[in-house]
């Protein structure tokens, strides 16, 4: 039976993830470290393992909170459980697609099923990406400046990798700003995409598709323009992203303490984790597989004793990646169940005035009762 292109892509991504894990285990076994790794995992302090789970929950909670606050700033009455579910969906698909490209489209689709116009959800995700990247880079740079000794000790020879990571992440932030303030660039991208879709026989009605794309673009820029005139709101979203980033980056310290180590301070370990994430985040493989594991060896080989390094890597990678896959997959199942119960989708009321300034056509004729779609 011939597989479709999307199925082949999903299988390939899954193989990359599995092979990366297999490679780590193989190299560990070949080097005689697998026994030490198992011993390390069995001896891990359960209280600090619980703290690692708590750090992941903080990360995901504020990921959802950022989306939730943005939508309420726009006058979109969406419930927090819906925002949390959408955050799980995005995290799952970002983890299984190259360069995390699949997360945001699937989030837009999930929100559209619940009555949120694509333009507004796209702007929310763009702003969320902007604040996350800004929080990551600003906190990473601050920690580097405040803790130069630990960087000098652990990754002096790999600084060029970190500089490259800062550059690429900085360019991504600049790209979001450019898209947000320049309608012509966005219009050009949409026009090219529609023409390509027509050539590939994906788009049948060019005029209708163009009209919908223009409406979505107007919603997108209306949302972003509102934020540019309310810097305090944007700063609030940035603070939420700072808490989100700190939750994710704190997992490695929980692993460090779970393995009975306490020589380094929290900020020392946190600094290395920030720089590792910045350096490896743009690897064009699902979950930055390979780069994250290899980077962990480079960045933390002087932090964890040799006999505990593999066990630390396995624990850290589980909580920062595989745990997200597991919980995210549960979110996918919940979303699929919701879709079966609501085959025609749902409508979320839209407010005027303080948000977009007008009712969105997608919600025209819907009672403004203040009730969001059932989750």
C-alpha positions in Angstrom: 0.0 0.0 0.0 1.4 3.4 -1.0 1.6 5.9 1.8 0.6 9.5 1.3 3.2 12.3 1.5 2.0 13.4 5.0 2.1 9.8 6.3 5.7 9.4 4.9 6.7 12.7 6.6 5.2 11.6 9.9 6.9 8.2 9.7 10.3 9.9 8.9 10.0 12.3 11.8 9.1 9.4 14.2 12.2 7.5 12.9 14.4 10.5 13.5 13.2 10.7 17.1 13.5 7.0 17.8 16.9 6.7 16.1 18.3 9.6 18.1 17.2 8.0 21.4 18.6 4.7 20.1 21.9 6.3 19.2 22.2 7.7 22.7 21.6 4.3 24.2 23.9 2.6 21.8 26.8 5.0 22.5 26.2 4.6 26.2 26.2 0.8 26.0 29.3 0.8 23.9 31.1 3.0 26.3 30.1 0.9 29.2 27.9 3.7 30.6 24.5 2.1 30.4 24.8 0.3 33.7 25.9 3.6 35.4 22.9 5.3 33.7 20.4 2.8 35.0 21.9 3.0 38.5 21.8 6.8 38.3 18.1 6.7 37.3 17.1 4.3 40.0 18.9 6.4 42.7 17.3 9.7 41.6 15.6 11.7 44.4 11.9 11.4 43.9 11.2 14.8 45.4 13.4 16.5 42.8 11.8 14.4 40.1 8.5 15.8 41.3 10.1 19.3 41.1 11.0 18.5 37.5 7.4 17.7 36.7 6.4 20.9 38.5 8.8 22.9 36.4 7.2 21.4 33.2 3.8 22.3 34.5 4.9 25.9 35.1 6.3 26.0 31.6 3.0 24.7 30.0 0.8 26.8 32.3 2.4 30.1 31.3 2.5 29.0 27.6 -1.3 28.7 27.8 -1.6 31.8 29.9 0.2 33.9 27.3 -2.3 32.8 24.6 -5.2 33.2 27.0 -4.3 36.8 28.0 -3.7 37.8 24.4 -7.1 36.6 23.2 -8.8 38.4 26.1 -7.0 41.6 25.2 -8.5 41.1 21.7 -12.0 40.7 23.1 -12.1 36.9 22.3 -13.9 35.2 25.2 -12.1 31.9 25.3 -11.8 29.6 28.4 -8.4 28.9 30.0 -8.8 25.1 29.5 -9.2 25.7 25.8 -6.0 27.8 25.8 -4.2 25.0 27.7 -5.4 22.4 25.2 -4.2 24.5 22.3 -0.9 25.0 24.0 -0.5 21.2 24.3 -1.5 20.7 20.6 1.1 23.2 19.5 3.8 21.7 21.7 3.2 18.2 20.4 3.2 19.1 16.7 6.2 21.4 17.2 8.1 18.5 18.8 7.4 16.1 15.9 8.0 18.4 12.9 11.3 19.7 11.5 12.2 23.1 13.0 9.0 23.1 15.0 7.1 24.2 11.9 3.9 22.2 12.5 2.8 23.6 15.9 1.3 26.9 15.0 -0.7 25.8 11.9 -2.3 23.1 14.0 -3.0 25.6 16.8 -4.7 27.9 14.2 -6.8 25.0 13.0 -7.8 24.0 16.5 -8.8 27.6 17.4 -10.7 28.0 14.1 -12.8 24.9 15.0 -13.7 26.8 18.1 -14.8 30.0 16.4 -11.5 32.1 16.6 -10.8 33.7 13.2 -7.5 32.6 11.6 -6.1 36.2 11.5 -6.6 36.7 15.2 -5.2 33.3 16.2 -2.2 33.8 13.8 -1.5 37.2 15.3 -1.7 35.8 18.8 0.8 33.0 18.0 3.1 35.5 16.3 3.1 37.8 19.3 3.5 34.7 21.6 6.5 33.6 19.5 7.9 37.2 19.7 7.6 37.4 23.5 9.0 33.9 24.0 12.1 34.6 21.8 12.6 38.0 23.4 12.4 36.5 26.9 14.8 33.6 25.9 17.4 36.0 24.4 17.2 38.7 27.1 17.4 36.3 30.0 20.1 34.2 28.3 22.2 37.3 27.7 21.6 38.6 31.2 22.7 35.2 32.8 25.8 35.1 30.5 26.8 38.6 31.7 26.2 37.7 35.3 27.9 34.3 35.2 30.8 34.5 32.9 32.9 32.1 35.0 30.7 29.1 34.5 30.5 29.8 30.7 34.3 30.1 30.6 34.7 26.8 32.5 32.2 24.7 30.6 31.8 26.0 27.0 34.7 28.3 26.3 35.5 26.5 23.0 31.8 26.3 21.9 31.0 30.0 22.2 30.7 30.3 18.4 27.8 27.9 18.5 26.1 30.1 21.1 26.8 33.3 19.1 25.2 31.6 16.1 22.2 30.7 18.1 21.7 34.2 19.3 22.0 35.5 15.8 19.4 33.0 14.3 17.0 33.6 17.2 17.5 37.4 16.8 16.7 37.2 13.1 13.5 35.3 13.8 12.4 38.0 16.2 13.2 40.7 13.5 11.2 38.7 10.9 8.1 38.7 13.2 8.4 42.4 13.7 8.8 43.0 9.9 5.7 40.8 9.2 3.7 42.7 11.9 4.4 46.2 10.6 4.6 45.7 6.9 1.4 44.6 5.2 2.9 44.4 1.8 5.3 41.7 2.8 2.5 39.6 4.3 0.3 40.3 1.2 3.2 39.2 -1.1 3.6 36.0 0.9 -0.1 35.2 0.7 -0.3 36.0 -3.0 2.7 33.7 -3.7 1.1 30.9 -1.6 -2.2 31.2 -3.4 -0.6 31.1 -6.8 1.4 28.1 -5.8 -1.7 26.4 -4.5 -3.4 27.1 -7.8 -0.5 25.6 -9.7 -0.6 22.5 -7.6 -4.4 22.3 -7.9 -4.8 22.8 -4.2 -6.6 26.1 -4.6 -9.7 26.0 -6.8 -11.3 29.4 -6.4 -8.5 32.0 -6.4 -10.8 35.0 -5.9 -12.6 33.5 -2.9 -9.3 32.3 -1.4 -7.7 35.7 -1.9 -10.7 37.4 -0.2 -10.5 35.1 2.8 -6.7 35.7 3.0 -7.2 39.5 2.9 -9.8 39.3 5.7 -7.4 37.1 7.8 -4.5 39.6 7.1 -6.7 42.5 8.2 -7.5 40.7 11.5 -3.8 39.8 11.9 -2.7 43.4 11.6 -5.6 44.8 13.6 -4.6 42.6 16.5 -0.9 43.4 16.3 -1.6 47.1 15.8 -3.6 47.1 19.0 -0.6 45.8 20.9 1.8 48.3 19.4 -0.4 51.0 20.9 -0.5 49.3 24.3 3.2 48.6 25.3 2.1 47.8 28.8 0.1 44.9 27.6 2.9 43.6 25.5 5.3 43.9 28.5 2.8 41.9 30.5 2.9 39.1 27.8 6.7 39.3 27.9 6.7 38.7 31.7 4.5 35.7 31.3 6.9 34.4 28.7 9.8 34.9 31.1 8.0 32.7 33.7 7.3 30.1 31.0 11.0 30.0 29.9 12.2 29.8 33.5 9.9 26.8 34.0 11.4 24.9 31.1 15.0 25.9 31.8 14.7 24.9 35.5 14.2 21.2 34.7 17.9 20.6 34.3 18.6 22.0 37.8 15.9 19.6 39.2 17.7 16.7 37.4 21.0 18.0 38.8 19.7 17.9 42.4 17.8 14.7 41.8 21.1 13.0 41.2 22.5 14.1 44.5 24.6 17.0 43.2 24.7 20.4 44.8 28.2 22.0 44.1 26.8 24.5 41.6 24.2 27.2 42.3 20.9 27.4 40.5 21.9 30.3 38.4 25.1 28.6 37.2 23.2 25.5 35.9 20.4 27.8 34.5 22.9 29.8 32.5 24.3 26.7 30.8 20.7 25.5 30.0 19.7 28.8 28.5 22.8 28.9 26.3 22.3 25.3 25.2 18.7 25.9 24.2 19.6 29.1 22.3 22.4 27.2 20.5 20.4 24.2 19.5 16.8 25.5 19.0 17.1 26.1 15.3 18.3 22.7 14.4 16.0 21.6 11.5 15.1 18.2 13.0 12.1 17.3 15.1 12.7 18.5 18.7 16.2 19.6 17.6 17.1 15.9 18.0 20.8 15.2 18.0 21.8 18.8 18.6 20.1 18.9 22.1 21.7 15.6 23.1 25.1 16.4 21.7 24.9 19.9 23.2 24.1 18.5 26.6 27.3 16.4 26.5 29.3 19.5 25.5 27.7 22.0 27.9 27.3 19.8 31.0 30.2 17.4 30.8 32.0 19.4 33.5 28.8 19.7 35.6 27.8 16.1 36.0 30.3 13.4 36.9 31.1 11.0 34.1 29.3 8.1 35.7 26.1 10.2 36.0 26.2 12.1 32.7 24.2 9.6 30.6 21.6 9.2 33.3 21.3 13.0 33.6 20.9 13.3 29.8 18.1 10.7 29.7 16.2 12.3 32.6 16.6 15.8 31.2 15.6 14.8 27.7 12.6 12.9 29.0 11.1 15.9 30.9 12.0 18.5 28.3 10.9 16.4 25.2 9.3 13.0 25.6 7.1 14.1 28.5 5.7 16.8 26.2 5.1 14.2 23.5 3.1 12.0 25.9 1.0 14.7 27.5 0.6 16.5 24.1 -0.7 13.3 22.5 -3.3 13.1 25.3 -4.2 16.6 24.3 -4.6 15.5 20.6 -7.0 12.7 21.7 -9.0 15.2 23.8 -9.2 17.6 20.8 -10.3 14.7 18.5 -13.0 13.7 20.9 -14.2 17.3 21.1 -14.3 17.5 17.3 -16.5 14.4 17.1 -18.9 15.9 19.6 -18.9 19.3 17.7 -18.8 18.4 14.0 -19.9 21.9 13.0 -17.4 23.6 15.2 -18.3 26.3 17.8 -18.5 30.1 18.0 -16.7 32.2 20.6 -18.2 35.6 21.2 -16.2 38.6 20.2 -16.2 41.9 22.0 -15.7 45.3 20.4 -14.1 48.5 21.7 -11.2 47.5 23.9 -10.0 44.7 21.6 -10.3 44.8 17.8 -12.8 47.7 18.0 -15.5 45.9 16.0 -17.4 42.7 15.8 -15.7 40.0 13.7 -17.8 38.7 10.8 -17.2 35.2 11.9 -19.2 35.9 15.0 -21.9 38.1 13.4 -25.4 37.0 14.4 -24.1 35.1 17.5 -25.6 36.1 20.8 -23.0 38.2 22.8 -23.8 36.3 26.0 -20.3 36.1 27.2 -20.2 32.3 27.0 -17.2 30.7 25.4 -17.4 27.5 23.4 -17.7 24.4 25.6 -14.5 22.6 26.1 
